[in-house]
């Protein structure tokens, strides 16, 4: 996927947001800004020229997180900083580390590699890569009913107990949402996401 494809991909996603009947007036415009923000973060980073797919997923992770409401206690515990844990290779971690210069709803972002499943509770969000050395189901079991937003990239991630699952259709990245698991975790999802994501599981 080339840099031009990245621009087109984000533009397509923006058009889906714009077509939603319940979008706020400036949401689509904000997502166009996000596309520019994505390029500012990633283009010119030659070390990851072949990792544009993860760059797209990182940007979408940030945008999706901005549409999630966590229990207040979960944010206070982290000094009002959004902590994102990454289970995957060093290359995947480096892509997500590029998000640390940004904010979500006025809160700073901290990205760390998850080295011990016993420490998962210290994160607000976790991205589980297919490069993770830990079995996906073991991770999801450890996170069950915790106030942690989970992202994954296997075909059945959301159906298997995750909350947001990235998948590809004709080389375009889409995402599925398991609303029931999110509610069990005490997370509230902005209705706008249901217009652009695919609902799965017990709705």
GIJO-V524918 format. One record per backbone hydrogen bond with DSSP energy under -0.5 kcal/mol. NH is the residue of the N-H (numbers start at 1). CO is the residue of the C=O. E is the energy in kcal/mol with one decimal. If there is no record, write none. Layout:
BEGIN
NH_CO_E / NH_CO_E
END
This chain:
BEGIN
6_2_-1.8 / 7_3_-2.0 / 8_4_-2.3 / 9_5_-2.8 / 10_6_-2.3 / 11_7_-2.1 / 12_8_-2.4 / 13_9_-2.1 / 14_10_-2.2 / 15_11_-1.9 / 16_12_-1.6 / 17_13_-1.8 / 18_14_-2.3 / 19_15_-1.4 / 20_17_-1.3 / 23_20_-0.9 / 27_24_-1.6 / 30_26_-2.4 / 31_27_-2.0 / 32_28_-1.9 / 33_29_-1.9 / 34_30_-1.8 / 35_31_-1.8 / 36_32_-1.7 / 37_33_-2.6 / 38_34_-2.5 / 39_35_-1.8 / 40_36_-2.3 / 41_37_-1.9 / 42_38_-2.5 / 43_39_-1.6 / 45_42_-2.1 / 46_44_-1.5 / 48_45_-1.7 / 49_46_-1.5 / 51_48_-2.0 / 54_51_-0.6 / 55_51_-1.6 / 56_52_-2.3 / 57_53_-2.1 / 58_54_-2.4 / 59_55_-2.0 / 60_56_-2.6 / 61_57_-2.3 / 62_58_-2.0 / 63_59_-2.3 / 64_60_-3.0 / 65_61_-2.4 / 66_62_-1.3 / 67_64_-1.9 / 68_65_-1.6 / 69_188_-2.8 / 70_68_-0.6 / 74_71_-1.2 / 75_71_-0.9 / 75_72_-0.6 / 76_72_-2.3 / 77_73_-1.9 / 78_75_-0.8 / 79_76_-1.8 / 80_75_-2.7 / 81_78_-1.5 / 82_108_-2.8 / 83_81_-0.7 / 84_82_-0.6 / 84_110_-3.2 / 85_83_-0.5 / 85_125_-3.0 / 86_112_-2.4 / 87_127_-2.8 / 88_86_-0.7 / 93_89_-2.2 / 94_90_-2.4 / 95_91_-1.7 / 96_92_-2.0 / 97_93_-2.3 / 98_94_-0.9 / 98_95_-0.8 / 99_96_-1.9 / 100_97_-1.8 / 101_98_-0.6 / 102_99_-2.3 / 104_107_-2.5 / 105_103_-0.5 / 107_104_-1.9 / 109_102_-0.7 / 110_82_-2.8 / 112_84_-2.4 / 114_86_-2.4 / 115_113_-0.7 / 119_116_-2.1 / 120_117_-1.4 / 122_119_-1.7 / 123_120_-2.0 / 124_83_-2.5 / 125_83_-1.9 / 126_149_-2.5 / 127_85_-3.0 / 128_126_-0.6 / 128_151_-3.2 / 129_87_-2.7 / 129_127_-0.8 / 132_129_-1.7 / 139_135_-1.8 / 140_136_-2.5 / 141_137_-2.2 / 142_138_-1.8 / 143_139_-1.4 / 144_140_-0.7 / 144_141_-0.7 / 146_143_-2.3 / 148_146_-2.2 / 149_124_-2.7 / 150_148_-0.6 / 151_126_-2.9 / 152_164_-1.9 / 153_128_-0.7 / 157_154_-1.8 / 160_156_-1.5 / 160_157_-0.7 / 161_158_-1.1 / 162_157_-2.2 / 163_150_-0.5 / 164_150_-2.5 / 165_163_-0.5 / 165_176_-2.1 / 166_152_-3.0 / 166_164_-0.5 / 167_174_-2.3 / 169_172_-2.6 / 172_169_-1.5 / 174_167_-3.4 / 176_165_-2.6 / 177_198_-3.1 / 178_163_-2.3 / 179_177_-0.9 / 182_178_-1.8 / 183_179_-2.5 / 184_180_-2.1 / 185_181_-1.4 / 186_183_-1.5 / 187_182_-2.6 / 188_69_-2.3 / 189_187_-0.5 / 190_67_-2.9 / 190_188_-0.5 / 193_190_-1.7 / 194_191_-0.9 / 195_191_-0.5 / 195_192_-1.3 / 196_192_-0.6 / 196_193_-0.8 / 197_193_-2.1 / 198_175_-2.3 / 199_197_-0.6 / 200_177_-2.5 / 203_201_-1.0
END
